[in-house]
């Protein structure tokens, strides 16, 4: 029996988006989150006494501004070397051979796979062969898996590949292939990288993504970590996901239907945040709040959005001063008043409501063209963020106008 860890996409020193611009944000925790998650990976390997680690690409997050990321990685590899743990890794699109211009000498326990063609490496003192190929360039449109060698008889065969498979939302189509392509190689385990969400695609043999070690923004919610794999003498595989993240991103939906007082809204928010903290395993939580439900506060929430956001942040800090931060507060409530019924009141009201119903705000075409040229992992996130602003403005305006129209002489219509 032996054990190994399948990890991918550490993106060392990648910034965490959506928090650092807010006054009072935990900047230091955010700045070092990817390094701390990687250190957790190293500690897990030592505690579990694994025989080796495989890293399926995107160790770095692009070219280094200085030698900091390389020095940190070398330090961690030295810790593993002292523990007798080898590391096998491939370059992905973010750390392709054409991207990283600075290099540090590799330690003897660190084995990089060729970027020119698939390569096979035998693991010392184990009946294991690892097959892999790194990215020579940022964009790899070819199906690299087709050239991987067939399984070596009598060995545990492990495939290491950075791929989008047949495509995933928010990710460029890199090294495209199908599960069927991978199965034809008859490997015992396929350790995949590039897709940040953990995913099991096939169980016997195991084919899957371990996901990234640390979520980097609100679109990477939930636990992040690695696969701890135990292999029996008959090559039967047991896979256990282990969380390694230090900051947990979560979407928190708070239904405030029927509530009419700020204190009641904040109390319900507090209950939801406390429940979220209980499932975070002691990690700091970065949360986006979504208020939903039909409420008489609909207009007030949109009219005083900044005030409500700060009240929510104060409530979060009351729960815990350093274990919780609000990335954003979004209002998706609905009014109690029926717009169709309100439109029957008079022609002017009807025209205003029809105009609101048909109104739309979009990004300028030249800006949309610029965003389309960005890589999906950057462009999709930025496009979504920018697209939310016009929608938020329109929702605020609609809520305020509807709230005003429903009031006549200080009385609800």
Secondary structure, DSSP 8 states (H G I E B T S, - for coil): -EEEEEE----BT----SSTTSTT--HHHHHTHHHHHHHHHHHHHHHTT-SEEEE-S--BSSS-SSSHHHHHHHHHHHHHHHTT-EEEE---STT-TTT--------TTEEE--SSS-EEEE-TTSSEEEEE---SSS---S-GGGGS----TTSEEEEEEE--TT--TTS---S---HHHHHTTT-SEEEEES--S-EEEETTTEEEE---SS--STTS-S--EEEEEEE-TT--EEEEEEE--SEEEEEEEEE-TT---HHHHHHHHHHHHHHHHHTTTT-EEEEEEEEEEE-TTHHHHHHTHHHHHHHHHHHHHHH-SSSEEEEEEEEEEE-SS-HHHHHTS-HHHHHHHHHHHH------HHHHHHHHTS-HHHHHHHHHHHHHHHHHHHHHHHHHHHHHHTEETTEE-
